[in-house]
Each structure stands twice: as structure tokens, then as C-alpha cells.
Amino acid sequence: MLQSVQGYKGSEDYIASKPLMEIVNVAIALGKPLVIKGEPGTGKTLLAHSIATALNKKIIVWNIKSTTKAKDGLYVYDTVQRLNDARFKDKDVSDIRQYIKLGKLGQAFVSEEQIVLLIDEIDKADIEFPNDLLNELDEMSFHIPELDEEVVAKHRPIVVITSNSEKELPDAFLRRCIFHYIDFPDHEMMERIVKVHYPDIETRLVREAIKRFYMIREVDGLRKKPSTSELLDWIKALHLGGISIDKISSEIPFLGTLLKNEQDTGRFIRVATSQGGFGFKRKY
């Protein structure tokens, strides 16, 4: 790995694998957006915050919804406010600039320092949304026709784009990005993640909870496997409830912290019952 791309090494509150650290640094060095995919709970969104913390940079978050348009990230022309001002004659409406508001991408472009820009859950938007951003992300500029002005990025932002794979992203868009899939953490990595959040919780309790957590994830047919965030909630509940390690080994206390619908709960209980209880060892 070139020395020029050595920079991000994780942060105190985010455990990053070596491949993830490397690909983040490659994306920064090449000045390309980083597209991140992975199961829910693998830390896709938190990665951008970790990069900002580790590199001492500010972060701008653009949360994408089904109704979001690419232009929303550039600027918004508030015609309704201008019409109201013209009707009530409260302001000089000839100055259009006061009705132009920069979006999240526009704000990142005009920042006096390099920004980490998180475009979160890009696949929630229309399929054309990524392609509509191609030119702006390539050229690092966009035009505002109402002002006949060009907005040019003062510093190329570090762009992190997350996707939950609800829709496939266009090939033309992906060709201009760096891609990484975050694998679900193994037992060892998960223990490190838990310890970052709960350093004072007994190690034996953490390890037993993690063991049971992965046992549940291995049950076939679950509609929603428990994620890292649900494991963290469960461990905290076990700790606050004073639950013994023996009870965790023979039961699943607070099961509703891990499984979030009746179908998955019923499925797990049926499998556990058929194998003689909640301490079953066989893999499903």
C-alpha cells in the first residue's frame, strides 16, 4: 500500500477491519466516492462519522428518502416564499439570491475546509438518482440557472455513500466509485466492537451473549436476523437486569430485544423446542 494513502485507521468508537481501512484510504487518495454495502448493523452509516472523527473533519449528512431528487442536494429555489413576499410586499423580491438555499452537496462544495459528506441510503431514491449526480460528483461543480452562476468545490469532499441493496445501483455510477462490502463481524471482531461500547461489562457475560447471538443468527428462515445494534441493546439489558451467565446459557432472556417480529420469534422457539430447549447446539 502506497504511503500516500495511509491515513484512516479507525477511531476510538469504531472498529474497522484492515480491508475497510485500506479501501477508505484508497478512495480518499483517488478522490472518488466510496460506496458501502453490507447487512444492517454492520456500521455503514457510522463509518462516515468515524472517518470525520479520525481525520478531524466536519461531516454533512444527506439522508435520502423515496422522494429525494438529486437537485435537492445542489440547491433549492424557494419560489413559494418569493411569491408570498411579492404578495405582501415584505421584501425586495428582485434579489433572487435570498431565495436560493444550498443543499447538502452544495454546502460541502462551498465549505472553507474539506468535509466528509455522507449520502445515506442512496438506494431509497428513484433509480435515476445516482446517474443524476454523476456530473456533479465528477466535475465537483454545478450551475444555478436562476443566478447564472457556477458553484465550484473549494475542496473535494470525502464522499461516503451507503446502500442497503434495495435497488441495484447503475453501472455508470459504480464505475466512478470505489466499492466495499462490509462483512458481518466474526466472534472476535464482535467482541472488540462490544468492548468499545461497554468496556466495563464482564468479559464472560459478553462472550456468552455473543455465542448465543450467533446461534440465533444461524437459525434458518428468520426474516430479520438480529444485527449488531440489537446485540448491543441485549447485552446492556442483560447487564442492567443482573442476568447470570448460567441463565444466558440455558435461556434467552429478553428475546424481544433480538427478534423483532412474531414470525421470527415463533420460528426460533419451534426450533429450540424441537432440539430440547434454548441451549441447543446443532447448527440450522
Helices and strands as residue ranges (DSSP letters): G 3-5, H 18-30, E 34-38, H 44-54, E 59-63, G 70-73, E 75-77, H 79-88, G 96-99, E 100-102, H 104-110, E 116-120, G 122-124, H 129-132, H 134-139, E 141-144, E 149-152, E 158-163, H 171-174, E 178-182, H 187-197, H 203-217, H 228-240, H 245-250, G 255-257, H 262-274
